[in-house]
Amino acid sequence: MHPHLPPRADELAELLEEDIVLGVLHPFQRLVEDELMARFRAKRHVVRDALAQLEQTGLVERRRNVGAMVRGFDEREVRELYDLRILLECEAMRRMPLPPSPADLQRLRAIQREHDDAVSRDDQRAVFRSNHEALYGLCGSQALALAIRDYARRTHGIRFGALSTPEQQQRSRDDHHELLLALERSDRQTLMQMAHSHLLPSRDRYLALSRARNVARHVV
């Protein structure tokens, strides 16, 4: 996106997606068209198109008499979504041909160097964008890889704040390096274990914050 031009709808959708993941926008927060128009210098139809895109991917929902808002999840939904992500990602690791080709390893190392650099700069948006989706593309099933990407995106609202501190970013970086090492060693057991354990901190953090909000409501 050009820094001096208003964003297109797809560009605005990406910016809002990042805001949701990074906790700038919180679950159940209203997305007011006029405020978004002013913030991004965007036309109303662009804002509406961007919100429609995010609604299709499950990041935004519309409620009667409320309008568009960041989608929130109850505990049952969180656990079901993460159980499904774990199932899909472990299955991808189970199917993945080992050892990977030298070209695939080189490509994953290059992505990880970008991730390392983003972590060293505390660039949260770059950390988010330099993810390891490419890893699951090696599973040999395009349908499975697309399902993993889709459900990862649907849980962006749950992942909010998971990259908000240097410590959390470094933990994620270390997990990625462990995944790469296991891949290089053709260690399928570790790959499957990491596919499970790597997802749990963001899930558990969301649930803990959700419970704390519920307690605060009852106290008030």
C-alpha positions as a LaTeX table, in Angstrom:
\begin{tabular}{lrrr}
\hline
Residue & $x$ (\AA) & $y$ (\AA) & $z$ (\AA) \\
\hline
Met1 & 0.00 & 0.00 & 0.00 \\
His2 & 1.33 & 3.45 & $-0.92$ \\
Pro3 & 1.72 & 5.49 & 2.31 \\
His4 & 0.11 & 8.60 & 0.81 \\
Leu5 & $-2.85$ & 6.97 & $-0.92$ \\
Pro6 & $-6.11$ & 5.70 & 0.63 \\
Pro7 & $-6.13$ & 1.90 & 0.89 \\
Arg8 & $-8.03$ & $-0.41$ & $-1.40$ \\
Ala9 & $-10.59$ & $-2.69$ & 0.23 \\
Asp10 & $-8.23$ & $-5.68$ & 0.29 \\
Glu11 & $-5.43$ & $-3.54$ & 1.76 \\
Leu12 & $-7.75$ & $-2.17$ & 4.44 \\
Ala13 & $-8.92$ & $-5.71$ & 5.26 \\
Glu14 & $-5.27$ & $-6.73$ & 5.78 \\
Leu15 & $-4.61$ & $-3.75$ & 8.06 \\
Leu16 & $-7.67$ & $-4.51$ & 10.17 \\
Glu17 & $-6.73$ & $-8.19$ & 10.28 \\
Glu18 & $-3.34$ & $-7.22$ & 11.71 \\
Asp19 & $-5.01$ & $-4.91$ & 14.23 \\
Ile20 & $-7.19$ & $-7.80$ & 15.42 \\
Val21 & $-4.23$ & $-10.18$ & 15.80 \\
Leu22 & $-2.07$ & $-7.60$ & 17.56 \\
Gly23 & $-4.77$ & $-6.53$ & 20.00 \\
Val24 & $-5.27$ & $-3.02$ & 18.62 \\
Leu25 & $-8.87$ & $-4.11$ & 18.05 \\
His26 & $-10.35$ & $-6.36$ & 20.72 \\
Pro27 & $-13.02$ & $-9.08$ & 20.64 \\
Phe28 & $-16.55$ & $-7.64$ & 20.59 \\
Gln29 & $-15.22$ & $-4.15$ & 19.74 \\
Arg30 & $-17.51$ & $-2.26$ & 17.37 \\
Leu31 & $-16.12$ & $-1.32$ & 13.96 \\
Val32 & $-17.77$ & 2.01 & 13.19 \\
Glu33 & $-17.65$ & 2.93 & 9.52 \\
Asp34 & $-17.23$ & 6.67 & 10.10 \\
Glu35 & $-14.31$ & 6.08 & 12.47 \\
Leu36 & $-12.60$ & 3.75 & 10.02 \\
Met37 & $-13.15$ & 6.21 & 7.18 \\
Ala38 & $-11.49$ & 8.96 & 9.18 \\
Arg39 & $-8.63$ & 6.80 & 10.43 \\
Phe40 & $-7.68$ & 5.37 & 7.03 \\
Arg41 & $-8.90$ & 8.22 & 4.77 \\
Ala42 & $-11.05$ & 5.64 & 2.98 \\
Lys43 & $-14.35$ & 5.92 & 1.15 \\
Arg44 & $-17.42$ & 4.34 & 2.73 \\
His45 & $-17.75$ & 1.67 & 0.03 \\
Val46 & $-14.11$ & 0.67 & 0.61 \\
Val47 & $-14.70$ & 0.30 & 4.35 \\
Arg48 & $-17.84$ & $-1.73$ & 3.75 \\
Asp49 & $-16.08$ & $-4.00$ & 1.25 \\
Ala50 & $-13.20$ & $-4.54$ & 3.69 \\
Leu51 & $-15.59$ & $-5.41$ & 6.53 \\
Ala52 & $-17.44$ & $-7.81$ & 4.22 \\
Gln53 & $-14.16$ & $-9.57$ & 3.41 \\
Leu54 & $-13.37$ & $-9.93$ & 7.11 \\
Glu55 & $-16.88$ & $-11.20$ & 7.79 \\
Gln56 & $-16.39$ & $-13.92$ & 5.16 \\
Thr57 & $-13.18$ & $-15.08$ & 6.87 \\
Gly58 & $-14.82$ & $-15.18$ & 10.29 \\
Leu59 & $-12.93$ & $-12.26$ & 11.83 \\
Val60 & $-15.89$ & $-9.87$ & 11.93 \\
Glu61 & $-19.55$ & $-10.43$ & 12.68 \\
Arg62 & $-22.63$ & $-8.25$ & 12.32 \\
Arg63 & $-25.29$ & $-7.98$ & 15.00 \\
Arg64 & $-28.69$ & $-6.37$ & 14.72 \\
Asn65 & $-28.78$ & $-2.88$ & 16.20 \\
Val66 & $-25.02$ & $-3.02$ & 16.75 \\
Gly67 & $-23.41$ & $-3.33$ & 13.33 \\
Ala68 & $-20.01$ & $-4.76$ & 12.55 \\
Met69 & $-17.78$ & $-5.88$ & 15.41 \\
Val70 & $-14.68$ & $-7.96$ & 15.99 \\
Arg71 & $-15.87$ & $-11.50$ & 16.49 \\
Gly72 & $-15.57$ & $-12.84$ & 20.01 \\
Phe73 & $-15.71$ & $-16.44$ & 21.16 \\
Asp74 & $-16.99$ & $-18.27$ & 24.19 \\
Glu75 & $-14.91$ & $-20.99$ & 25.84 \\
Arg76 & $-16.62$ & $-23.83$ & 24.00 \\
Glu77 & $-15.99$ & $-22.20$ & 20.61 \\
Val78 & $-12.35$ & $-21.51$ & 21.48 \\
Arg79 & $-11.71$ & $-25.10$ & 22.50 \\
Glu80 & $-13.50$ & $-26.52$ & 19.46 \\
Leu81 & $-11.60$ & $-24.29$ & 17.04 \\
Tyr82 & $-8.25$ & $-25.11$ & 18.60 \\
Asp83 & $-9.03$ & $-28.83$ & 18.78 \\
Leu84 & $-9.70$ & $-28.70$ & 15.06 \\
Arg85 & $-6.52$ & $-26.73$ & 14.35 \\
Ile86 & $-4.47$ & $-29.24$ & 16.34 \\
Leu87 & $-6.12$ & $-32.13$ & 14.49 \\
Leu88 & $-5.44$ & $-30.59$ & 11.07 \\
Glu89 & $-1.87$ & $-29.50$ & 11.79 \\
Cys90 & $-0.86$ & $-32.80$ & 13.38 \\
Glu91 & $-2.32$ & $-34.63$ & 10.38 \\
Ala92 & $-0.24$ & $-32.42$ & 8.07 \\
Met93 & 2.89 & $-33.34$ & 10.01 \\
Arg94 & 1.92 & $-37.03$ & 9.88 \\
Arg95 & 1.55 & $-36.89$ & 6.09 \\
Met96 & 4.54 & $-34.70$ & 5.34 \\
Pro97 & 7.17 & $-36.49$ & 3.22 \\
Leu98 & 10.48 & $-36.68$ & 5.07 \\
Pro99 & 13.14 & $-35.62$ & 4.51 \\
Pro100 & 12.02 & $-32.44$ & 2.72 \\
Ser101 & 13.81 & $-31.38$ & $-0.44$ \\
Pro102 & 16.85 & $-29.08$ & $-0.11$ \\
Ala103 & 14.91 & $-26.40$ & $-2.02$ \\
Asp104 & 12.00 & $-26.54$ & 0.44 \\
Leu105 & 14.34 & $-26.36$ & 3.41 \\
Gln106 & 16.12 & $-23.38$ & 1.87 \\
Arg107 & 12.81 & $-21.60$ & 1.34 \\
Leu108 & 11.70 & $-22.23$ & 4.94 \\
Arg109 & 15.06 & $-21.01$ & 6.29 \\
Ala110 & 14.67 & $-17.79$ & 4.29 \\
Ile111 & 11.21 & $-17.23$ & 5.76 \\
Gln112 & 12.59 & $-17.88$ & 9.23 \\
Arg113 & 15.37 & $-15.32$ & 8.70 \\
Glu114 & 12.67 & $-12.75$ & 7.95 \\
His115 & 10.85 & $-13.81$ & 11.12 \\
Asp116 & 14.06 & $-13.58$ & 13.20 \\
Asp117 & 14.74 & $-10.10$ & 11.85 \\
Ala118 & 11.19 & $-8.96$ & 12.63 \\
Val119 & 11.50 & $-10.28$ & 16.20 \\
Ser120 & 14.85 & $-8.53$ & 16.68 \\
Arg121 & 13.21 & $-5.24$ & 15.62 \\
Asp122 & 10.07 & $-5.87$ & 17.70 \\
Asp123 & 8.09 & $-5.34$ & 14.48 \\
Gln124 & 4.85 & $-7.06$ & 15.45 \\
Arg125 & 3.20 & $-6.70$ & 12.06 \\
Ala126 & 6.19 & $-8.22$ & 10.28 \\
Val127 & 6.33 & $-11.02$ & 12.87 \\
Phe128 & 2.69 & $-11.82$ & 12.12 \\
Arg129 & 3.19 & $-11.79$ & 8.35 \\
Ser130 & 6.37 & $-13.92$ & 8.40 \\
Asn131 & 4.50 & $-17.01$ & 9.61 \\
His132 & 5.10 & $-20.67$ & 8.80 \\
Glu133 & 2.12 & $-21.36$ & 6.52 \\
Ala134 & 4.65 & $-22.54$ & 3.92 \\
Leu135 & 5.57 & $-25.42$ & 6.23 \\
Tyr136 & 2.11 & $-26.95$ & 5.98 \\
Gly137 & 2.21 & $-26.59$ & 2.21 \\
Leu138 & 4.70 & $-29.47$ & 2.26 \\
Cys139 & 2.10 & $-31.96$ & 3.54 \\
Gly140 & 1.23 & $-33.14$ & 0.02 \\
Ser141 & $-2.45$ & $-32.15$ & 0.23 \\
Gln142 & $-3.55$ & $-28.77$ & $-1.05$ \\
Ala143 & $-6.98$ & $-29.22$ & 0.54 \\
Leu144 & $-5.43$ & $-29.89$ & 3.95 \\
Ala145 & $-3.03$ & $-26.94$ & 3.64 \\
Leu146 & $-5.94$ & $-24.64$ & 2.71 \\
Ala147 & $-8.02$ & $-25.90$ & 5.65 \\
Ile148 & $-5.11$ & $-25.19$ & 8.02 \\
Arg149 & $-4.77$ & $-21.66$ & 6.64 \\
Asp150 & $-8.51$ & $-21.06$ & 6.87 \\
Tyr151 & $-8.82$ & $-22.16$ & 10.49 \\
Ala152 & $-5.65$ & $-20.34$ & 11.47 \\
Arg153 & $-7.23$ & $-17.18$ & 10.10 \\
Arg154 & $-10.52$ & $-17.83$ & 11.86 \\
Thr155 & $-8.67$ & $-17.87$ & 15.17 \\
His156 & $-6.88$ & $-14.54$ & 14.59 \\
Gly157 & $-9.31$ & $-12.93$ & 17.01 \\
Ile158 & $-8.34$ & $-15.52$ & 19.62 \\
Arg159 & $-4.64$ & $-15.01$ & 19.00 \\
Phe160 & $-4.84$ & $-11.31$ & 19.88 \\
Gly161 & $-1.98$ & $-10.24$ & 22.11 \\
Ala162 & 0.00 & $-13.43$ & 21.46 \\
Leu163 & 2.70 & $-11.36$ & 19.73 \\
Ser164 & 2.42 & $-8.26$ & 21.88 \\
Thr165 & 5.61 & $-8.58$ & 23.95 \\
Pro166 & 9.22 & $-9.36$ & 22.99 \\
Glu167 & 9.10 & $-12.41$ & 25.27 \\
Gln168 & 6.08 & $-13.84$ & 23.45 \\
Gln169 & 7.68 & $-13.13$ & 20.08 \\
Gln170 & 10.89 & $-14.85$ & 21.15 \\
Arg171 & 8.98 & $-17.90$ & 22.36 \\
Ser172 & 7.27 & $-18.13$ & 18.99 \\
Arg173 & 10.62 & $-17.69$ & 17.21 \\
Asp174 & 12.20 & $-20.46$ & 19.30 \\
Asp175 & 9.29 & $-22.77$ & 18.48 \\
His176 & 9.80 & $-22.10$ & 14.78 \\
His177 & 13.49 & $-22.96$ & 15.04 \\
Glu178 & 12.64 & $-26.18$ & 16.85 \\
Leu179 & 10.20 & $-27.06$ & 14.08 \\
Leu180 & 12.86 & $-26.40$ & 11.44 \\
Leu181 & 15.41 & $-28.52$ & 13.29 \\
Ala182 & 12.95 & $-31.40$ & 13.59 \\
Leu183 & 12.19 & $-31.09$ & 9.89 \\
Glu184 & 15.89 & $-31.20$ & 9.01 \\
Arg185 & 16.29 & $-34.32$ & 11.17 \\
Ser186 & 13.13 & $-35.96$ & 9.79 \\
Asp187 & 11.89 & $-36.16$ & 13.38 \\
Arg188 & 8.19 & $-36.70$ & 12.80 \\
Gln189 & 7.35 & $-37.25$ & 16.47 \\
Thr190 & 8.73 & $-33.84$ & 17.46 \\
Leu191 & 7.00 & $-32.19$ & 14.50 \\
Met192 & 3.64 & $-33.56$ & 15.63 \\
Gln193 & 4.28 & $-32.64$ & 19.26 \\
Met194 & 5.22 & $-29.08$ & 18.25 \\
Ala195 & 2.15 & $-28.75$ & 16.02 \\
His196 & 0.15 & $-29.33$ & 19.20 \\
Ser197 & 2.11 & $-27.40$ & 21.82 \\
His198 & 2.82 & $-24.34$ & 19.65 \\
Leu199 & $-0.91$ & $-23.50$ & 19.53 \\
Leu200 & $-1.71$ & $-23.75$ & 23.22 \\
Pro201 & $-0.30$ & $-20.49$ & 24.68 \\
Ser202 & $-2.51$ & $-18.19$ & 22.58 \\
Arg203 & $-5.58$ & $-20.33$ & 23.29 \\
Asp204 & $-4.94$ & $-20.41$ & 27.02 \\
Arg205 & $-4.19$ & $-16.69$ & 27.19 \\
Tyr206 & $-7.48$ & $-15.84$ & 25.47 \\
Leu207 & $-9.42$ & $-18.10$ & 27.85 \\
Ala208 & $-7.70$ & $-16.59$ & 30.90 \\
Leu209 & $-8.46$ & $-13.03$ & 29.76 \\
Ser210 & $-12.04$ & $-13.98$ & 28.92 \\
Arg211 & $-12.57$ & $-15.42$ & 32.41 \\
Ala212 & $-11.03$ & $-12.30$ & 33.97 \\
Arg213 & $-13.43$ & $-10.08$ & 32.00 \\
Asn214 & $-16.39$ & $-12.18$ & 33.11 \\
Val215 & $-15.30$ & $-11.92$ & 36.75 \\
Ala216 & $-14.92$ & $-8.14$ & 36.42 \\
Arg217 & $-18.44$ & $-7.84$ & 34.98 \\
His218 & $-19.91$ & $-9.74$ & 37.91 \\
Val219 & $-17.97$ & $-7.63$ & 40.41 \\
Val220 & $-19.26$ & $-4.44$ & 38.85 \\
\hline
\end{tabular}
